[in-house]
């Protein structure tokens, strides 16, 4: 495995910690800064909105800059944001820190996925993206318990100091281990500017893939947002059990990411259809069997597996459909965050309507089923370019990948 992929995975781990860790710290933050629980919740919502906006704006603004330079700058921005949160003396500074840290999120994964692909043979593109996203999935497993443990022992600010340190290590690792040629922007791309990327976004396959991403994420996140209530109010677990149940879910994410990346390199569209179908079925069955403890443990694990199995393939599919445009990869991250917001809103509406704490699972299944339908249409009406190097695309070279030094592999 190229060391550069490890560096990108470390960056993804730090960014993932920043995203997830706040959930276990909200009570402390609310009390220490003297704000309501609802106001503290904006430290999560504000982050998500900043991710969606920053993914597009920063990717567009850095279109002509060497991608390795951009990645180093993005992680430096992440460090600054977490430093602001660590030293925040009031709520406004803490919120600003969250917004600043989130700005790098979408662009890092969007641009980083293109750089990751260049460091491996073309037929391993989705697996390379999976390695980068592995940091995010591991952060999902460790984020909440890590934040709660550090926050309980040394205070919530110590958690953000720790993440700041991880960010500094990631900056150094990317600067040293990511090869310059992997982030090079060819002269034709630099001269053309942003216009070709915007033209590439007109592709029907791009928009179908983005829609499938938003609906797939939205359905899973709509169910996940209220999963603690499902466990405690329906299944009968205690509130202290929720932490280890979330670790089970996060473990499923890690496995799904690895398996999905490998499967997507063999047959991407079939993998995406299968992962969405599996997720929809899992959520529906979960709703039916939520009262059983054993079944709930198994199903929340499968929810993680199927929920993340499609991520590497979605990223490579949308960038191939957009002729390697970095803006498309970042737009995929924005789509997932829009889906997260939509899913959480719909799940909340179902609970407010008195449909019970299994309702978000059924709503999630329905939303994912819509995403599955979109993905089937995308696969049947015009497949995005097959993974380069696969038996379905002999001799195909990605538009984003210029020739590399022969000693690079």
N, C-alpha and C positions, 0 to 999 in steps of 0.2 A: 504494500500500500504506500503510495507517495506521501512523504511527510507533509506536503502542502495540504492534502486532504485532512490530515490530523489537525493542522492549524485551523482550517475552516470549521472542522467539527468542534474545536475548542471555542471558537467565536460563537458558533451556534449554541453551544452549551451555556455560555455566559448570557447571551440574549434570551435564551429560554428561561434561565433562572430569573432574570428580571421580569419576564412576563408572568410567570406562575407564582413566584415567591410571595407576592403581595397578598395573595388570598389568605395566607396564614398569619399575616401581620396586621390586618385591618383593625382588629380591636385595639391593639397597642398603639397604632398610629392615630386612630380616632381619639383615644384617651389622652395621649401625649400632646397632640396638637390642638386639642379642644374643639374638635369638629364633630358633627353628627355622623352616624353610620352611613347615611345617604351621601353626605359630602365625601367621606372617605372612599365610598364606592367609585367616585369619579377618578380615583387613582388607577382603577381598572378600565373604566369606560374611556377615559381620556387617552390612555395608552393605546387601546384598540383603534380609536379614531385617528390618532397620530400615525399609527402603522399604515392604515389605509391611504392616508394622504401622502405621507412621506415616501411610500414605495414608488408612487408615480412621479412626484415632483423631483426627488433627489436623483432618481434614475435618469430622468430627462435632462436634468441640469448637468449631469456628469457624463453625458453620452460620448464626448470626444476625449475624455481623460483616460489614461492607462488604468485598466481595471484593478490591478494590484494596488495602485496608489489610492484608488477610490475605496477599496476594501479597508485599507489601513486607516483612511480618514473616517470611514463610517464607524469602525470599532473605537476610534479615538472619541467620536461624538458620543458613542455609547458610554465610554468611561466618564466623560464630562457629565452626562445625565445622571448616572448613578452617584457620582461625587456630589452633585447638587442635592440629591435625595439624602445622602449620608450626613451632610452638614446642615440640612434644612432646619431653620429656626421657627418656621411657620408653615402653614398649609400651602400657601401660594408657591413657595420655593419648592416644596415637596412635589406639588403637581407639575411645576415647570420641569423639574428633574425627570419625572416620568415621561412627559411629552418629548423632551430632548432625547432621552434614551430610546424612545419608540421610533423616532424619525429614521433611525438607521435600520430598523428591523426588516422591513420589506425589501429595501434595496440590497441589503447584505445577502439575503437568501436568493434574491433574483439574480444579481450580478455574480454572486458566489457560485451559483449553480452552473453558470456558463464557464467560469474559470475551472471549476471542479471537473467538468466534462473534458476540458482540454488536457488534463493531466493523466488521462487513461486512454486506452484504445477505444475507438468509437463504439464497439459492441458492448462496452461496459459503462456506457454513459449514465444509465439510470442507477446503477450501483454506486457510481461516484457521487451522484446527488444524494443517494441514501446515506452515504458516510457523513456528508455535511449535515444532513438533517438528523443524524443519530445523536448529535449533541443536543438538539432540541428535544428529542424524545427522552433522553436520559434526564434532562432537566425537568421534564414533566414528572418523571418518577421521583426525583430527589427534591424538586423545588419547594413544595409545600412543607414536607417534614424538615428539610434543611433550614428554611426560613424560620419555622416555628422553634426549632432547637436552638439556633443561634440567637434568635430574638428573645427567647425565654431566659437564656443565660446571660446575655450581654446587652440586650436591648435591640430594638428594631433597626437602629442606625448601623449597628455592627454588621447586620446582614448586608446592607448596601455597601459598607466598606469592603466586605469580603468579595462581593460581586465586582466592585471596582478593581480589586486586585486581580481577579480572573480576567477582566477586560484588558488590563495592562499586559498580562502574559499572552493573551490572544493577539494583541497588536504586535508584540515582539515575534511571536511564532509566525504570523502571516508575513511580516517583513522579511524574516530569515528563510522560511521554508517554502513559501509559494514562489515558484520560478517566474521570472519576469516575462518569459515568452508566453506563459499561460494567461497572462492578463493583457497582452498586447492588443491594441486596437489597430487594425490594418488601415492603411492610408485611404483606401476607397471608402471605408466606413467613416473615417474621420472627416473626409471632405464632403461626404453626402449629408452629414449632420443628422438631425432628428426626423426629417421628412420621410425617409424610407421606412423608419420604424413605425411611424404613424400610418403609412400606407399598408404596412404588413398587418396592422391591427384591424384592417377592414376584412380580413379573411373570416369567412363563415366558421371555419374550423377553430380559429382562435376563440371566437365568442361562444361557440358551443362548449369548448373545453372550459372556459372561464365559468360559464353557467353551471356546468356539471360540478366544478370545484366548489362554487358557492353553495349549491344545494347539498352536496355531499357533506361538506363541513357544517353547514347550517343545521342539518338534521342531527348530526352527531353532537354538536355543541349544544343544541337546544335540549337534548336529553341529558347531556353531561352537566349542564348548568344547575340542574335540580336533582342530580343523582343522590346527593347527601340526604335530601328529604325522602326520596324513594327508599333508600336503605333504612332510615330510622323510622319513618312513618308507615311504611308498607311491609318491608321485610322483617323489621323488628330488631335490627342491629342497634347497638348503643352508639352514641356520638363518638366515643373513643375508638370504635371499630372503623370509622370512616377513613382514617388516615391509612391504615394498611389496605383497605379496599381500593383506595386511590392508587396505591403502589401496585396492586394487581392490575388495575386499568393501565397504568403507565408502562408496566412490563409488557402488556399487550401491544402498546404503541411501538416499543422498541423492536419487538419481534416482527410486527407487521411492516415496519419500515424496511428491515433487512430483507424479509421474504418478498415483499412487494417490489423492491428495487431489482432483485435478481429475476423475478418473474417478468417484469416489464421489459427487461433486456431480451427476453425470449419472444414474447408476444405482448406488446404494450396494451393495445385496445382490449384484448381478451382479459388481461389482468385488471384493467380499470372497470370493465363491466362486472367481472366476478367480485371485485372488492366492494363495489356499490351494492350489488345484489346480496352479498353476504351481510353487509352492514344493515340494510333494510330488514332482512329476515331476522337478524339478531335483535334489533330494537323491538320488532313486533313480538317475538317470542319472549323477550325480556318483560314486556308489558303483561303478557299472559302468566308468566311464572315468577313474577317479582316477589310473591309471598314466600317463596322457598329460598332458604339461605344458600344451600349448595348450588342451586341453579343460578342464583344471582351472582355468586362468585365466578362461576364459569362464564356467564353471559357478559359480565362487565369486562372480563379478560378478552373475550371474542370481540366485544365492542371496540376495544383498543386495537386489536389485530386488524380487523377489517377497516376501521376508521383511518388508519395511517398507511395501509398497504398500497393505496392509490396515489399517495403524495409524490414519490419520485417520478412515477409515470406521467402524472398530470403536468409536472414541471417540464419534463423533456418533451411531452406532446405539444404543449402550447408554444414552446420556443422553436421547435421544428416547424410547426404550422406557421409561425411568424418569421421564418427564415433567420432564426437566431437572434431576433431583436431582444436586447436586455429588457426593454420596456414591457414586453409580453410576460417575461418571467416575473417581474415585479408586480405586474397587474394580476398575476395568479395569486400572489400573496395578499394583495388588496381584496381580491374576490373572496378568499377564504375568510378574511376578517369581516367583510360585509355579511357573509353567510353566518358567521358566529353571532353577529348582532341580531340578524333576522331570526335565527333559530332560538336564541335566548328570549327574544320578544314573543315569538309564537308560543313557546313553552310556558311563559308566564301568563299569557292570555288564557291558555287552557286551564291552568290551575285557578286563575281568578274566576273563570266561568264555573267553577265547582266540579270539574271533571276528575279531580283527585291527583295524587302524586305519581300515578303511572301514566297520566295523560301526556306528559312531555315525551315519553318513550314512543307512544303511538304517533304523536305529531312528528317526531323525528323520523320515524319509519316512513311516513307519508312524504315528507320533504326529500328524504334520500331516494325514495322511489321515483320522484320527479327527476332527480339528478340522474338516476339510472336510465330513465327514458331518454333524457337528453343525450347521454353518453352512447346509447344504442343508435340513436339517429346520427350522431357524429361518426360513429364507426361505420355505419352502412352507407352514408351519403358521400363519403369522401374521406378516406383515412388520412390523417396527418402523415407526413413522411415517416416511413418506418425507421426504427432505430438504426443509425448508420452502422454498417458492418453486419447487419442481420441478414438472414437468407432471403428476406423479402425486399432487400434493397442492395443488391450487389453493386459494389463500386461507388455507392453514394457517399458524398462528402458533405458535411454540414456547412451551410453558408457562414457560420460563425467561427469555423475552425480553419485557419490558414496552416500551411505546412509547418511541421515542428522539426526541431533538430533531431537527427537520427539517433542521438544518444539519450533522448528524453525518456525512453521506456526502459 
